[in-house]
């Protein structure tokens, strides 16, 4: 068999820089089309997909037969001349001159994901292989772009990245959705729900900070918006008010969406996403109060009453009136976390805000201003039945140089699901963890 090892190795994404040259591409057989004396192996390498053209009259007979009998997802190195072809995937083709078969998938045990329709349970059971499909590849490329944009926004706006603990001694937002872990010497700790409390400490040291990492919620929910393990970015700012939190949240979302539109058009095409809906995502975002939101929902037939939290259907109803995310602020203090600052002019509502994405995707950001008064914080910890000793260090932040401060959390998976137009968040992370799924 001809060896492809002697040609210069390139990635498919670089094909446009090598038109007319003989190069090698290492990858996997994505698909194979046959047309008499011509065979079209479709090669993928992680950076793109390229159609190769193998003509029987131009190749040794044994090589042509080898190519013709290749099986899906066999790993191969193909060399040949690159040429422009607007009709081909990616706009370029390769005329095959040599093929090196690294591993041929046996016909007796073929690749399980075929071009036919498969049920979601089957695909999730084979998630380790499903990731190779063009659609899943596009989703995770967009996720990569979203994460890079998030970091670029904060890094270029004076924020310092601080990593916060995964193991925590106490709850951040209540105790009912915690994963408990056995630590050393019988101590119980929990997988973090949020890095926010630690972020408040680092904000008092650095001014503006953010943490970015996995968070965990033992919430027995099976909705399309929930995972038990997800990634969240959480900025926190000293000397900040609710209005500062809103401004940064709005700037971040606009920045992220514009970056995806700028760099991931081909992925949007693969996902058949209507990008006109994303092109509307510009500042300013509409801003309404919780009071106005409840009145709007009641007019739409919702049974929500003042004092209740919004469910997924309520968030969808609120978002349908807008072509961009909407900010809802001043929720009832009673339904917000213990650390949320009450409105001084109206203590029954908190200086918090949720950002709801349009098109039925619901909350993508939640945050607000934190309590900075020591006595009020102590009272809230007691009212919520939380162990004061677990928060000794957090209380110290109000003893030594306390200032008004605030921040928010943005769930990466929900954000990606909205930007990609996906039905369920399970496709937005490589290996999702859900109520009844911990494998693969």
C-alpha positions as a Markdown table, in Angstrom:
| # | Residue | x | y | z |
|---|---|---|---|---|
| 1 | Unk | 0.0 | 0.0 | 0.0 |
| 2 | Unk | 1.2 | 3.5 | -0.8 |
| 3 | Unk | 2.3 | 5.4 | 2.3 |
| 4 | Unk | 1.1 | 8.9 | 3.0 |
| 5 | Unk | 3.7 | 9.6 | 5.6 |
| 6 | Unk | 6.1 | 11.4 | 3.2 |
| 7 | Unk | 3.8 | 14.3 | 2.4 |
| 8 | Unk | 3.6 | 17.5 | 4.5 |
| 9 | Unk | 0.9 | 17.0 | 7.2 |
| 10 | Unk | -1.8 | 19.7 | 7.4 |
| 11 | Unk | -5.2 | 20.1 | 9.1 |
| 12 | Unk | -8.3 | 20.2 | 7.0 |
| 13 | Unk | -9.0 | 23.7 | 8.2 |
| 14 | Unk | -5.7 | 24.7 | 6.5 |
| 15 | Unk | -6.6 | 23.3 | 3.1 |
| 16 | Unk | -7.1 | 26.8 | 1.6 |
| 17 | Unk | -3.5 | 27.6 | 2.2 |
| 18 | Unk | -2.3 | 24.6 | 0.2 |
| 19 | Unk | -4.2 | 24.6 | -3.0 |
| 20 | Unk | -2.2 | 22.9 | -5.7 |
| 21 | Unk | 0.1 | 21.2 | -3.2 |
| 22 | Unk | 0.5 | 17.6 | -2.3 |
| 23 | Unk | -0.2 | 17.2 | 1.4 |
| 24 | Unk | -1.3 | 14.6 | 3.9 |
| 25 | Unk | -4.3 | 14.7 | 6.2 |
| 26 | Unk | -4.7 | 12.3 | 9.2 |
| 27 | Unk | -8.2 | 11.6 | 10.4 |
| 28 | Unk | -11.1 | 9.2 | 10.3 |
| 29 | Unk | -13.4 | 8.1 | 7.5 |
| 30 | Unk | -16.6 | 10.0 | 8.1 |
| 31 | Unk | -18.5 | 8.6 | 5.1 |
| 32 | Unk | -17.8 | 6.8 | 1.8 |
| 33 | Unk | -19.6 | 7.3 | -1.5 |
| 34 | Unk | -19.1 | 5.1 | -4.5 |
| 35 | Unk | -19.8 | 5.9 | -8.1 |
| 36 | Unk | -18.5 | 3.1 | -10.4 |
| 37 | Unk | -14.8 | 3.7 | -10.9 |
| 38 | Unk | -14.6 | 6.7 | -8.6 |
| 39 | Unk | -14.8 | 6.5 | -4.8 |
| 40 | Unk | -15.3 | 9.5 | -2.6 |
| 41 | Unk | -14.0 | 9.0 | 1.0 |
| 42 | Unk | -15.1 | 11.8 | 3.3 |
| 43 | Unk | -12.4 | 12.5 | 5.8 |
| 44 | Unk | -12.8 | 14.3 | 9.2 |
| 45 | Unk | -9.9 | 15.3 | 11.4 |
| 46 | Unk | -11.4 | 17.4 | 14.1 |
| 47 | Unk | -10.9 | 20.7 | 12.3 |
| 48 | Unk | -13.2 | 20.1 | 9.4 |
| 49 | Unk | -14.5 | 17.6 | 6.8 |
| 50 | Unk | -12.9 | 17.1 | 3.4 |
| 51 | Unk | -14.1 | 15.1 | 0.4 |
| 52 | Unk | -11.4 | 13.1 | -1.2 |
| 53 | Unk | -11.6 | 11.7 | -4.8 |
| 54 | Unk | -10.1 | 8.3 | -5.6 |
| 55 | Unk | -10.1 | 7.5 | -9.3 |
| 56 | Unk | -9.5 | 3.8 | -10.2 |
| 57 | Unk | -7.5 | 4.5 | -13.4 |
| 58 | Unk | -5.0 | 6.7 | -11.5 |
| 59 | Unk | -4.3 | 4.4 | -8.6 |
| 60 | Unk | -2.8 | 1.0 | -8.1 |
| 61 | Unk | -5.6 | -1.6 | -8.1 |
| 62 | Unk | -4.8 | -2.8 | -4.6 |
| 63 | Unk | -5.0 | 0.7 | -3.2 |
| 64 | Unk | -8.2 | 1.5 | -5.0 |
| 65 | Unk | -9.8 | -1.7 | -3.6 |
| 66 | Unk | -8.5 | -0.8 | -0.1 |
| 67 | Unk | -10.2 | 2.6 | -0.3 |
| 68 | Unk | -13.4 | 1.1 | -1.7 |
| 69 | Unk | -13.6 | -1.3 | 1.3 |
| 70 | Unk | -12.9 | 1.2 | 4.0 |
| 71 | Unk | -15.4 | 1.1 | 6.9 |
| 72 | Unk | -16.9 | 4.1 | 8.8 |
| 73 | Unk | -14.6 | 5.7 | 11.4 |
| 74 | Unk | -11.6 | 3.8 | 10.2 |
| 75 | Unk | -8.5 | 5.9 | 11.0 |
| 76 | Unk | -6.5 | 6.8 | 7.9 |
| 77 | Unk | -3.8 | 9.1 | 6.6 |
| 78 | Unk | -4.6 | 10.4 | 3.1 |
| 79 | Unk | -2.2 | 12.3 | 0.8 |
| 80 | Unk | -2.9 | 14.0 | -2.5 |
| 81 | Unk | -3.3 | 17.3 | -4.2 |
| 82 | Unk | -5.6 | 19.9 | -2.8 |
| 83 | Unk | -7.9 | 21.8 | -5.1 |
| 84 | Unk | -10.7 | 24.3 | -4.7 |
| 85 | Unk | -14.2 | 22.9 | -5.2 |
| 86 | Unk | -17.0 | 25.2 | -4.1 |
| 87 | Unk | -19.6 | 22.3 | -4.1 |
| 88 | Unk | -17.6 | 20.2 | -1.7 |
| 89 | Unk | -17.9 | 20.4 | 2.1 |
| 90 | Unk | -15.5 | 23.1 | 3.2 |
| 91 | Unk | -14.9 | 24.3 | -0.3 |
| 92 | Unk | -11.9 | 22.0 | -1.1 |
| 93 | Unk | -11.2 | 18.5 | -2.3 |
| 94 | Unk | -8.2 | 16.2 | -2.4 |
| 95 | Unk | -7.3 | 14.0 | -5.3 |
| 96 | Unk | -6.0 | 10.9 | -3.6 |
| 97 | Unk | -2.6 | 9.6 | -4.3 |
| 98 | Unk | -1.8 | 7.5 | -1.3 |
| 99 | Unk | -3.6 | 6.1 | 1.8 |
| 100 | Unk | -2.2 | 4.7 | 5.0 |
| 101 | Unk | -4.7 | 2.7 | 7.0 |
| 102 | Unk | -3.9 | 3.1 | 10.7 |
| 103 | Unk | -6.8 | 1.0 | 12.0 |
| 104 | Unk | -9.7 | -0.4 | 10.0 |
| 105 | Unk | -13.0 | -0.8 | 11.9 |
| 106 | Unk | -14.0 | -4.5 | 11.4 |
| 107 | Unk | -17.1 | -5.2 | 9.4 |
| 108 | Unk | -18.1 | -7.8 | 12.0 |
| 109 | Unk | -18.3 | -5.1 | 14.7 |
| 110 | Unk | -19.2 | -1.9 | 12.7 |
| 111 | Unk | -19.4 | 1.6 | 14.1 |
| 112 | Unk | -22.7 | 1.8 | 15.9 |
| 113 | Unk | -23.9 | 5.3 | 14.9 |
| 114 | Unk | -25.0 | 5.1 | 11.3 |
| 115 | Unk | -26.6 | 7.7 | 9.1 |
| 116 | Unk | -30.0 | 6.3 | 10.0 |
| 117 | Unk | -32.1 | 7.8 | 12.8 |
| 118 | Unk | -31.3 | 6.8 | 16.3 |
| 119 | Unk | -33.2 | 7.4 | 19.5 |
| 120 | Unk | -31.8 | 9.9 | 22.1 |
| 121 | Unk | -31.2 | 7.2 | 24.7 |
| 122 | Unk | -29.1 | 5.2 | 22.2 |
| 123 | Unk | -27.1 | 8.3 | 21.3 |
| 124 | Unk | -26.6 | 9.3 | 24.9 |
| 125 | Unk | -25.4 | 5.7 | 25.7 |
| 126 | Unk | -22.9 | 6.2 | 22.9 |
| 127 | Unk | -22.1 | 9.8 | 23.8 |
| 128 | Unk | -18.3 | 9.0 | 23.5 |
| 129 | Unk | -18.9 | 8.3 | 19.8 |
| 130 | Unk | -21.8 | 10.7 | 19.2 |
| 131 | Unk | -19.3 | 13.5 | 19.7 |
| 132 | Unk | -17.8 | 12.7 | 16.3 |
| 133 | Unk | -21.0 | 13.8 | 14.5 |
| 134 | Unk | -21.0 | 17.2 | 12.7 |
| 135 | Unk | -23.8 | 18.5 | 14.7 |
| 136 | Unk | -22.3 | 17.7 | 18.1 |
| 137 | Unk | -19.0 | 18.9 | 16.8 |
| 138 | Unk | -20.6 | 22.2 | 15.9 |
| 139 | Unk | -22.2 | 22.6 | 19.3 |
| 140 | Unk | -19.0 | 22.0 | 21.2 |
| 141 | Unk | -17.1 | 24.4 | 18.9 |
| 142 | Unk | -19.6 | 27.0 | 19.8 |
| 143 | Unk | -19.2 | 26.2 | 23.5 |
| 144 | Unk | -15.5 | 26.7 | 23.1 |
| 145 | Unk | -16.1 | 30.1 | 21.5 |
| 146 | Unk | -18.5 | 31.1 | 24.3 |
| 147 | Unk | -16.0 | 30.2 | 27.0 |
| 148 | Unk | -13.1 | 32.0 | 25.2 |
| 149 | Unk | -15.3 | 35.1 | 24.8 |
| 150 | Unk | -16.3 | 35.0 | 28.5 |
| 151 | Unk | -12.7 | 34.9 | 29.5 |
| 152 | Unk | -11.7 | 37.6 | 27.0 |
| 153 | Unk | -14.4 | 39.9 | 28.2 |
| 154 | Unk | -13.4 | 39.7 | 31.9 |
| 155 | Unk | -9.7 | 39.6 | 31.2 |
| 156 | Unk | -9.9 | 42.8 | 29.1 |
| 157 | Unk | -12.1 | 44.6 | 31.7 |
| 158 | Unk | -9.9 | 44.5 | 34.7 |
| 159 | Unk | -11.2 | 41.3 | 36.3 |
| 160 | Unk | -8.8 | 38.8 | 38.0 |
| 161 | Unk | -9.5 | 35.1 | 37.6 |
| 162 | Unk | -9.6 | 33.4 | 41.0 |
| 163 | Unk | -10.3 | 29.7 | 41.4 |
| 164 | Unk | -12.6 | 28.8 | 44.2 |
| 165 | Unk | -13.0 | 25.4 | 46.1 |
| 166 | Unk | -15.0 | 22.5 | 44.8 |
| 167 | Unk | -15.3 | 21.1 | 48.3 |
| 168 | Unk | -17.2 | 23.5 | 50.6 |
| 169 | Unk | -18.1 | 23.2 | 54.3 |
| 170 | Unk | -21.6 | 24.8 | 53.9 |
| 171 | Unk | -24.4 | 25.6 | 51.5 |
| 172 | Unk | -24.4 | 28.7 | 49.4 |
| 173 | Unk | -28.1 | 28.7 | 48.4 |
| 174 | Unk | -29.8 | 26.4 | 50.8 |
| 175 | Unk | -29.2 | 22.8 | 51.9 |
| 176 | Unk | -31.7 | 20.8 | 49.8 |
| 177 | Unk | -29.7 | 20.5 | 46.6 |
| 178 | Unk | -26.3 | 19.6 | 47.9 |
| 179 | Unk | -24.2 | 16.6 | 47.1 |
| 180 | Unk | -22.7 | 15.4 | 50.4 |
| 181 | Unk | -19.2 | 13.9 | 50.4 |
| 182 | Unk | -17.4 | 12.0 | 53.1 |
| 183 | Unk | -14.2 | 13.9 | 53.9 |
| 184 | Unk | -11.4 | 12.9 | 56.3 |
| 185 | Unk | -12.0 | 11.9 | 59.9 |
| 186 | Unk | -15.7 | 11.7 | 59.5 |
| 187 | Unk | -16.1 | 15.3 | 58.3 |
| 188 | Unk | -18.9 | 16.0 | 55.9 |
| 189 | Unk | -18.3 | 18.5 | 53.0 |
| 190 | Unk | -20.3 | 19.3 | 49.9 |
| 191 | Unk | -19.7 | 19.8 | 46.2 |
| 192 | Unk | -20.0 | 23.4 | 45.4 |
| 193 | Unk | -23.2 | 25.0 | 44.2 |
| 194 | Unk | -21.4 | 28.3 | 43.5 |
| 195 | Unk | -18.1 | 30.0 | 44.0 |
| 196 | Unk | -19.8 | 33.2 | 45.0 |
| 197 | Unk | -19.2 | 33.4 | 48.7 |
| 198 | Unk | -15.5 | 32.8 | 48.2 |
| 199 | Unk | -15.6 | 35.3 | 45.3 |
| 200 | Unk | -16.9 | 37.9 | 47.8 |
| 201 | Unk | -13.7 | 37.4 | 49.8 |
| 202 | Unk | -11.4 | 37.7 | 46.8 |
| 203 | Unk | -13.3 | 40.8 | 45.5 |
| 204 | Unk | -12.4 | 42.5 | 48.8 |
| 205 | Unk | -8.8 | 41.7 | 48.0 |
| 206 | Unk | -8.7 | 42.4 | 44.2 |
| 207 | Unk | -11.6 | 44.7 | 43.5 |
| 208 | Unk | -13.0 | 42.8 | 40.5 |
| 209 | Unk | -12.7 | 39.1 | 40.2 |
| 210 | Unk | -14.3 | 36.1 | 38.5 |
| 211 | Unk | -14.3 | 32.4 | 39.0 |
| 212 | Unk | -15.1 | 29.9 | 36.3 |
| 213 | Unk | -15.6 | 26.2 | 37.0 |
| 214 | Unk | -17.9 | 23.3 | 37.5 |
| 215 | Unk | -20.8 | 23.6 | 40.0 |
| 216 | Unk | -23.2 | 20.9 | 41.2 |
| 217 | Unk | -26.9 | 20.8 | 42.1 |
| 218 | Unk | -28.5 | 17.7 | 43.6 |
| 219 | Unk | -31.8 | 18.9 | 42.2 |
| 220 | Unk | -34.1 | 16.1 | 41.1 |
| 221 | Unk | -35.2 | 17.8 | 38.0 |
| 222 | Unk | -35.6 | 16.3 | 34.5 |
| 223 | Unk | -36.3 | 19.4 | 32.6 |
| 224 | Unk | -34.5 | 20.3 | 29.4 |
| 225 | Unk | -32.8 | 23.1 | 31.2 |
| 226 | Unk | -31.2 | 21.2 | 34.1 |
| 227 | Unk | -27.9 | 19.3 | 34.6 |
| 228 | Unk | -26.5 | 18.1 | 38.0 |
| 229 | Unk | -23.0 | 19.2 | 36.9 |
| 230 | Unk | -22.6 | 22.3 | 34.9 |
| 231 | Unk | -20.1 | 25.1 | 34.3 |
| 232 | Unk | -20.7 | 28.6 | 35.6 |
| 233 | Unk | -18.8 | 31.9 | 35.4 |
| 234 | Unk | -19.3 | 34.2 | 38.4 |
| 235 | Unk | -17.9 | 37.7 | 38.5 |
| 236 | Unk | -17.9 | 39.7 | 41.7 |
| 237 | Unk | -17.2 | 43.4 | 42.1 |
| 238 | Unk | -16.4 | 45.5 | 45.2 |
| 239 | Unk | -18.0 | 49.0 | 45.4 |
| 240 | Unk | -20.8 | 47.8 | 43.0 |
| 241 | Unk | -24.6 | 48.3 | 43.0 |
| 242 | Unk | -27.4 | 46.4 | 41.3 |
| 243 | Unk | -27.0 | 48.8 | 38.3 |
| 244 | Unk | -23.4 | 47.9 | 38.0 |
| 245 | Unk | -24.3 | 44.2 | 38.0 |
| 246 | Unk | -26.9 | 44.8 | 35.2 |
| 247 | Unk | -24.4 | 46.7 | 33.1 |
| 248 | Unk | -21.7 | 44.0 | 33.2 |
| 249 | Unk | -24.3 | 41.2 | 32.6 |
| 250 | Unk | -25.6 | 43.0 | 29.5 |
| 251 | Unk | -22.1 | 43.8 | 28.2 |
| 252 | Unk | -21.0 | 40.2 | 28.7 |
| 253 | Unk | -24.0 | 38.7 | 26.9 |
| 254 | Unk | -23.7 | 41.1 | 23.9 |
| 255 | Unk | -20.0 | 40.4 | 23.7 |
| 256 | Unk | -20.4 | 36.6 | 23.8 |
| 257 | Unk | -23.1 | 36.5 | 21.1 |
| 258 | Unk | -21.3 | 38.9 | 18.8 |
| 259 | Unk | -18.1 | 36.8 | 19.1 |
| 260 | Unk | -20.0 | 33.6 | 18.1 |
| 261 | Unk | -21.6 | 35.4 | 15.2 |
| 262 | Unk | -18.2 | 36.6 | 14.1 |
| 263 | Unk | -16.2 | 33.4 | 14.4 |
| 264 | Unk | -18.7 | 30.5 | 14.2 |
| 265 | Unk | -20.9 | 31.1 | 11.2 |
| 266 | Unk | -20.2 | 27.7 | 9.7 |
| 267 | Unk | -21.2 | 26.0 | 12.9 |
| 268 | Unk | -24.4 | 28.0 | 13.0 |
| 269 | Unk | -25.1 | 26.8 | 9.5 |
| 270 | Unk | -24.5 | 23.2 | 10.5 |
| 271 | Unk | -27.0 | 23.6 | 13.4 |
| 272 | Unk | -29.5 | 25.4 | 11.0 |
| 273 | Unk | -29.7 | 28.2 | 13.5 |
| 274 | Unk | -31.6 | 31.3 | 12.5 |
| 275 | Unk | -28.9 | 33.8 | 13.3 |
| 276 | Unk | -31.2 | 36.8 | 12.6 |
| 277 | Unk | -32.6 | 36.1 | 16.1 |
| 278 | Unk | -29.0 | 36.4 | 17.5 |
| 279 | Unk | -28.3 | 39.5 | 15.5 |
| 280 | Unk | -31.0 | 41.3 | 17.5 |
| 281 | Unk | -29.0 | 40.7 | 20.8 |
| 282 | Unk | -27.8 | 44.3 | 21.3 |
| 283 | Unk | -27.8 | 46.7 | 24.2 |
| 284 | Unk | -29.9 | 48.0 | 25.8 |
| 285 | Unk | -31.8 | 45.0 | 27.1 |
| 286 | Unk | -35.4 | 45.7 | 28.2 |
| 287 | Unk | -35.7 | 46.0 | 32.0 |
| 288 | Unk | -38.8 | 45.2 | 34.0 |
| 289 | Unk | -39.5 | 44.7 | 37.7 |
| 290 | Unk | -40.8 | 41.5 | 39.2 |
| 291 | Unk | -44.1 | 43.4 | 39.9 |
| 292 | Unk | -44.4 | 44.1 | 36.2 |
| 293 | Unk | -43.5 | 40.6 | 35.3 |
| 294 | Unk | -46.2 | 39.1 | 37.5 |
| 295 | Unk | -48.8 | 41.4 | 36.1 |
| 296 | Unk | -47.7 | 40.5 | 32.5 |
| 297 | Unk | -47.9 | 36.7 | 33.3 |
| 298 | Unk | -51.3 | 37.0 | 34.9 |
| 299 | Unk | -52.6 | 38.8 | 31.8 |
| 300 | Unk | -51.2 | 35.8 | 29.8 |
| 301 | Unk | -53.1 | 33.3 | 31.9 |
| 302 | Unk | -50.4 | 32.3 | 34.3 |
| 303 | Unk | -51.6 | 31.4 | 37.9 |
| 304 | Unk | -48.5 | 33.0 | 39.4 |
| 305 | Unk | -49.2 | 35.1 | 42.4 |
| 306 | Unk | -47.0 | 37.9 | 43.9 |
| 307 | Unk | -44.4 | 36.2 | 46.1 |
| 308 | Unk | -44.0 | 33.1 | 44.0 |
| 309 | Unk | -40.9 | 32.2 | 42.0 |
| 310 | Unk | -41.1 | 31.8 | 38.2 |
| 311 | Unk | -41.1 | 28.4 | 36.7 |
| 312 | Unk | -39.8 | 27.5 | 33.2 |
| 313 | Unk | -43.2 | 28.2 | 31.6 |
| 314 | Unk | -43.4 | 31.6 | 33.2 |
| 315 | Unk | -39.9 | 32.5 | 32.0 |
| 316 | Unk | -40.8 | 31.4 | 28.5 |
| 317 | Unk | -44.0 | 33.6 | 28.6 |
| 318 | Unk | -42.0 | 36.6 | 29.7 |
| 319 | Unk | -39.3 | 36.1 | 27.1 |
| 320 | Unk | -41.7 | 35.8 | 24.2 |
| 321 | Unk | -42.4 | 39.5 | 24.2 |
| 322 | Unk | -38.8 | 40.4 | 23.4 |
| 323 | Unk | -36.3 | 39.9 | 20.6 |
| 324 | Unk | -33.4 | 40.0 | 23.1 |
| 325 | Unk | -32.8 | 39.0 | 26.7 |
| 326 | Unk | -34.9 | 40.8 | 29.3 |
| 327 | Unk | -33.8 | 41.8 | 32.8 |
| 328 | Unk | -36.2 | 41.2 | 35.6 |
| 329 | Unk | -35.2 | 42.8 | 38.9 |
| 330 | Unk | -36.4 | 43.2 | 42.5 |
| 331 | Unk | -37.8 | 39.7 | 43.3 |
| 332 | Unk | -39.4 | 39.1 | 46.7 |
| 333 | Unk | -36.7 | 38.9 | 49.4 |
| 334 | Unk | -38.3 | 35.8 | 50.8 |
| 335 | Unk | -37.6 | 33.7 | 47.7 |
| 336 | Unk | -34.0 | 34.9 | 47.3 |
| 337 | Unk | -30.8 | 33.6 | 49.0 |
| 338 | Unk | -29.8 | 34.8 | 52.4 |
| 339 | Unk | -27.1 | 37.1 | 51.2 |
| 340 | Unk | -29.2 | 39.2 | 48.8 |
| 341 | Unk | -29.4 | 42.9 | 49.7 |
| 342 | Unk | -33.0 | 44.2 | 50.4 |
| 343 | Unk | -34.1 | 47.3 | 48.6 |
| 344 | Unk | -33.7 | 50.1 | 51.2 |
| 345 | Unk | -36.8 | 51.8 | 50.0 |
| 346 | Unk | -38.8 | 48.6 | 49.9 |
| 347 | Unk | -37.3 | 45.8 | 52.0 |
| 348 | Unk | -39.7 | 43.2 | 50.9 |
| 349 | Unk | -37.9 | 43.0 | 47.5 |
| 350 | Unk | -34.2 | 42.3 | 46.9 |
| 351 | Unk | -31.7 | 44.1 | 44.8 |
| 352 | Unk | -31.4 | 41.1 | 42.5 |
| 353 | Unk | -31.8 | 40.5 | 38.8 |
| 354 | Unk | -32.3 | 37.6 | 36.5 |
| 355 | Unk | -31.6 | 37.8 | 32.8 |
| 356 | Unk | -34.0 | 35.7 | 30.7 |
| 357 | Unk | -33.1 | 34.6 | 27.2 |
| 358 | Unk | -35.7 | 34.9 | 24.4 |
| 359 | Unk | -37.1 | 31.9 | 22.4 |
| 360 | Unk | -38.1 | 30.0 | 25.5 |
| 361 | Unk | -34.6 | 29.5 | 27.0 |
| 362 | Unk | -35.3 | 31.1 | 30.3 |
| 363 | Unk | -32.8 | 32.3 | 32.9 |
| 364 | Unk | -29.2 | 32.4 | 31.8 |
| 365 | Unk | -27.9 | 34.9 | 34.5 |
| 366 | Unk | -28.9 | 35.4 | 38.1 |
| 367 | Unk | -27.3 | 37.8 | 40.5 |
| 368 | Unk | -27.5 | 41.1 | 42.3 |
| 369 | Unk | -26.2 | 43.2 | 45.2 |
| 370 | Unk | -25.0 | 41.4 | 48.3 |
| 371 | Unk | -25.7 | 42.3 | 52.0 |
| 372 | Unk | -22.8 | 44.4 | 53.3 |
| 373 | Unk | -24.2 | 45.2 | 56.7 |
| 374 | Unk | -23.0 | 42.9 | 59.5 |
| 375 | Unk | -26.1 | 42.8 | 61.6 |
| 376 | Unk | -28.4 | 42.3 | 58.7 |
| 377 | Unk | -26.3 | 39.4 | 57.5 |
| 378 | Unk | -26.3 | 37.8 | 60.9 |
| 379 | Unk | -30.0 | 38.1 | 61.1 |
| 380 | Unk | -30.5 | 36.5 | 57.7 |
| 381 | Unk | -28.2 | 33.6 | 58.5 |
| 382 | Unk | -30.3 | 32.9 | 61.5 |
| 383 | Unk | -33.6 | 33.3 | 59.7 |
| 384 | Unk | -32.5 | 30.7 | 57.1 |
| 385 | Unk | -31.5 | 28.3 | 59.8 |
| 386 | Unk | -27.9 | 28.1 | 58.6 |
| 387 | Unk | -25.0 | 27.2 | 60.9 |
| 388 | Unk | -23.3 | 30.4 | 61.9 |
| 389 | Unk | -20.0 | 28.7 | 62.6 |
| 390 | Unk | -19.8 | 27.6 | 59.0 |
| 391 | Unk | -19.9 | 31.2 | 57.9 |
| 392 | Unk | -17.4 | 32.7 | 60.4 |
| 393 | Unk | -15.0 | 33.7 | 57.6 |
| 394 | Unk | -17.8 | 35.1 | 55.5 |
| 395 | Unk | -19.0 | 37.2 | 58.4 |
| 396 | Unk | -15.5 | 38.6 | 58.8 |
| 397 | Unk | -15.9 | 40.2 | 55.4 |
| 398 | Unk | -18.5 | 42.5 | 57.0 |
| 399 | Unk | -16.3 | 43.3 | 60.0 |
| 400 | Unk | -13.2 | 44.3 | 58.1 |
| 401 | Unk | -13.7 | 46.8 | 55.4 |
| 402 | Unk | -17.2 | 46.0 | 54.2 |
| 403 | Unk | -18.5 | 47.8 | 51.1 |
| 404 | Unk | -21.5 | 47.5 | 48.8 |
| 405 | Unk | -20.7 | 44.8 | 46.3 |
| 406 | Unk | -22.4 | 42.5 | 43.8 |
| 407 | Unk | -22.1 | 40.0 | 41.1 |
| 408 | Unk | -23.8 | 37.2 | 39.2 |
| 409 | Unk | -23.6 | 33.7 | 37.8 |
| 410 | Unk | -24.0 | 32.7 | 34.2 |
| 411 | Unk | -24.6 | 29.1 | 33.3 |
| 412 | Unk | -22.5 | 28.1 | 30.3 |
| 413 | Unk | -24.7 | 25.3 | 29.2 |
| 414 | Unk | -27.9 | 27.3 | 29.2 |
| 415 | Unk | -26.2 | 30.1 | 27.3 |
| 416 | Unk | -24.8 | 27.7 | 24.7 |
| 417 | Unk | -28.2 | 26.0 | 24.3 |
| 418 | Unk | -29.8 | 29.3 | 23.6 |
| 419 | Unk | -27.2 | 30.5 | 21.2 |
| 420 | Unk | -27.2 | 27.2 | 19.3 |
| 421 | Unk | -31.0 | 26.9 | 19.4 |
| 422 | Unk | -30.9 | 23.5 | 21.0 |
| 423 | Unk | -33.9 | 21.7 | 22.6 |
| 424 | Unk | -32.0 | 20.3 | 25.6 |
| 425 | Unk | -28.9 | 21.3 | 27.5 |
| 426 | Unk | -27.5 | 17.8 | 27.4 |
| 427 | Unk | -25.9 | 18.5 | 24.0 |
| 428 | Unk | -24.0 | 21.5 | 25.3 |
| 429 | Unk | -21.4 | 19.5 | 27.3 |
| 430 | Unk | -19.3 | 16.6 | 26.2 |
| 431 | Unk | -20.5 | 14.2 | 28.9 |
| 432 | Unk | -23.7 | 15.4 | 30.6 |
| 433 | Unk | -24.6 | 14.4 | 34.1 |
| 434 | Unk | -28.4 | 14.3 | 34.7 |
| 435 | Unk | -30.8 | 12.8 | 37.2 |
| 436 | Unk | -30.6 | 9.3 | 35.7 |
| 437 | Unk | -27.4 | 9.5 | 33.7 |
| 438 | Unk | -23.9 | 9.2 | 35.0 |
| 439 | Unk | -22.5 | 7.2 | 32.0 |
| 440 | Unk | -20.5 | 7.2 | 29.9 |
